[in-house]
Amino acid sequence: MKLNKYRSLFAVFTLMVIGMTAYESSKQFLLPDLSLWESHAITIGFSSFIALVIGNFTLNKFEKLFALREQAELNLRRAHDELEAKVNERTRELSVSMKEAEIANRAKSEFLSSMSHELRTPMNAIMGFAQMLECNPKEPLTETQESCVSLILSGSHHLLELIDKVLELSKIEAGHMSINIDHTQVLDVIKRSLNLIRPRADKEGVEIIDQTAGRDFPSLWTDGTRLTQVLLNLLSNAVKYNRKGGTVTVTCREIPGQKLRIKVADDGPGIPEEKHDYLFRPFERLGREAGAIEGAGIGLVITRQIVEVLGGQIGFESEEGKGSTFWVDIPTSAKKIENAANMDTAKSAHNMINARGEESA
């Protein structure tokens, strides 16, 4: 229907133009002696023939172009429908996979939590009996027996530490970690952490350098106990993976965004660049599994998750042979005050809008 309509319009238009042109030409040059009706007859016949030939020739091309266009539109529409169907199907598959992963993750966390509790009871019993054997003055142990009991206690402490970390990780992943946010003095956290790690550092022959003492810092808006746990884990790693006669340096400074950055730097062997991406993966010890240094490979995972729960960030810099530097950024109390002020401003604006609405009503 559309093509026939275009054909008729085009033929009429062409006929009019060519007819007028032919009439003028015949009148002035070709047929000057013909009468008026003879000129009109010749003009109409000639122009009709030319219009029919040219119109058919041109419209055939238009028909092909329109046919090609309609076919292209049809193909495009079909491709669009197929793509949309594939996207919808893929979206449904991803949604199902995400739900299954969430269910599996919750089941894993619940299993780890239950398993950890079940393991703690017999482990405490083993440690208790070993300590009784070690400290019984009425029946002193021989040197061989004392060595064996010492190994039992050492292995029990390590396994209990692993159980505690797995339990802690499962709590964090399940969203059951309790925190108590309040104004916290960063120097108190650093001092408490250094006092806890210093005996082990002295035993390993590692010097602790505190470059924060005597300086003034704004208070933090965080959980002091959890932050101590974070800092203690970083210090423990810095001492554990250091060298005899090495150093661990603690610094602190303000950074943009109303945060404090606490750094723990060591001059140990460092971490190869190709292993940086594996550092925060659970149970990943970067090739030290067979070494003499004990560890579970989940301490940094727990540390990062705690820092993120506290509204901070954690990062590190390390070069093989030159040591490592880990840092955490924690919000200050000024950040909390600013957020509270923004909330108060928003509430005031909301109340003003409501008040104006009531007045106008």
RAZIWO-V167525 format. One record per pair of residues at least 24 apart in sequence whose ideal C-beta (glycine too) atoms are under 6 Angstrom apart, sorted by the first residue. I is the first residue (numbers start at 1). GAP is how many residues later the second one is. Records with the same first field share a line. If there is no record, write none. Layout:
I: GAP + GAP
This chain:
3: 60
7: 52
10: 45
11: 40 + 44
14: 37 + 41
15: 32 + 36
18: 29 + 32 + 33
19: 24 + 28
22: 24 + 25
109: 61 + 64 + 65
112: 54 + 58
113: 57
116: 47 + 50 + 51
119: 44
120: 43
123: 37
126: 30
127: 29
158: 136
162: 134
165: 131 + 133
168: 134
169: 129 + 133
172: 133
179: 44 + 47
180: 43
181: 42
183: 36 + 150
184: 36 + 38 + 40
185: 34
186: 31 + 34 + 74
189: 35 + 38 + 39
192: 36
193: 35 + 38 + 39 + 42
196: 36
197: 38
200: 39
201: 38
204: 35
205: 39 + 40
206: 33 + 36 + 40 + 42
207: 40
208: 40
209: 38 + 40
210: 40
211: 40
212: 40
218: 114
219: 114
220: 110 + 112
221: 110 + 112 + 115
222: 88 + 108
226: 80
230: 73 + 76 + 77
233: 66 + 70
234: 30 + 92
235: 29
238: 26 + 28
240: 53
241: 27
242: 24 + 26
243: 25
258: 74 + 76 + 77
259: 70 + 72
260: 70 + 72
261: 66 + 68
262: 66
263: 62 + 64
264: 62
265: 60
266: 57 + 58
267: 56
268: 55
270: 48 + 49 + 50 + 51 + 52 + 53 + 54
271: 47 + 53
272: 48
280: 24
